[in-house]
Amino acid sequence: MSKTQVHTYHCLCTELVLATYAPLQSLPKRKADHAAICKLAGSDLPIPGGVVLSGSSFDDAEPIVLNLEDGFEKRYAARCKRCDLQIGYWLDKSQFEPEQKGRRTDVMYLLPGGLMSTEEMKEKKDMGKEVEMAGAAGG
């Protein structure tokens, strides 16, 4: 029986945001902004992973329209519910099918620097304890 590792990721404020079978650094990236391309669990797109959102994020109701070198792009920001940091975005369905509107929900794009793994969060917490202990011992 093979053991599958689940990777969990938190917003910079430490709120748990998502879990995936593939580490974020192994997922394909968009060229323009290096956002990780994450298919949501249940999607049949040929992208590794299968992200499960924890419910600790919310999406802006209205999209923003970006003027890119090769045209326009409609994005719905995905934000941390706790601190409002933008952690990623969804594209509008009209980017793929002109007659469709609304947020495309099978793929989320995660911005670099908006999330940290549970391991990274633990390391920072442990480092903080070591600094506190060193300060107490020296002072």
N, C-alpha and C positions, 0 to 999 in steps of 0.2 A: 504494500500500500504506500503510495507516494505521499509525501507531506508537502502541501502547498502553503507557501508563506503568504500571509496577507500583510501588505504595507499600508500603514496608516499615516495620514498627513493632517497637520494642524495649521491654522492661521498663525500669524506671528504673535497674536494675543493669546495663544495656546488653545483656542477652541478647536475641537476635533471637527474636521470638515469632510474628509473622504477616506475611503479604503479601496485598495486595488490589488490585484494579484501581481502586477508588473510594477517595478519601481518607476517613478515618474521620469527619472533620467534615461530610462530605456525606451520611452515612448517617442514616436515620431514628433518632430517639431515643425511649426510653420516657419517659413523663411523670413517673413517680414518682421515678426516680433519674438520669435523663438518660443512661442507658447506651445506647451505640450498638448498634443491632440489626444483627447481621452474619450473613448466610446463609453457610453453608459452600459451597465449590466443589462442584458436582454437585447442589446442591439446586435444585428448580424453583420455589422461592418467589419471589413478585414483589418482591424487594428487590434494589437494585443492589449490585454488588460481586462477591461470590464470594470469600470469605476462604479462604486456605490457611494452616493452622497449621504451624509449623516443627518441632513435636515438642519444643519447649522449655517446654511447659507440662504440668501434670498436673491432674487433677480429684479433688476430695475424693470418697471412696467413699460417704459418707453425706451426704444432703441436710440443709440447715438449713431450718426452717420459720419463715417470717416472718409476723407478724400485721400485715396492712396495713389501711388504712381500708375497703377493699371486700372483705376476706376474707383468706384465707391463701394463701401462695405457697411452694412447695418449690423450693429452689435448690441446685445443686451448684456449689461454688466452683471456679473455674479459677485456678490459681496458676502462677507462674514456677517452673520446676524449679531454677533457680540460687539464688534468694533467698527463695522461698516467698510473695512478695507476691501478694495476690489481684488479678488483672487483670480478671476478669470472672466470669461464671457461666452456667450452663445451667439451663433450667427442667425440671421433672419432666414426663413425658408425661401424668401424671394431670391436669395443668392444662388439657389440651386434650381428652383422651379419658379419662373416669373409670375405665374398665376397664384402662387401660394403666398401667404403672409403669416407672420408670427414667429415665435422663437422655435428654432430647430432643437429638439430635445434629445436627440440620440448621440450628439457629440458636444462635449464641453472643451473649451480651450483654456488651459491653466497658465497664467502669466508667471514668468520666472521671478523668483524672489518673494512671492506672496505666501508660500507654504513652506513648512519644515516637517521633516519626518518625525515620528515619535522618538526615534533614536537620537536625532539632533536635539530635540527638545530636552530629553533626559540628560544628554551631555552638557548642555548649557546650565541646566538646573544643578547638576553635580559640580560643575565648575564654579558656580556661584557659592555653593556650600564650602568648597575648598578655599575660596577667596575670603569668605567670612571667617573660617577657622584660622587661616593664616593671619588675618587682621587681629583676631582675638588673642592669638598666641604672641604676636609681636607687640601688642599694645598694652 
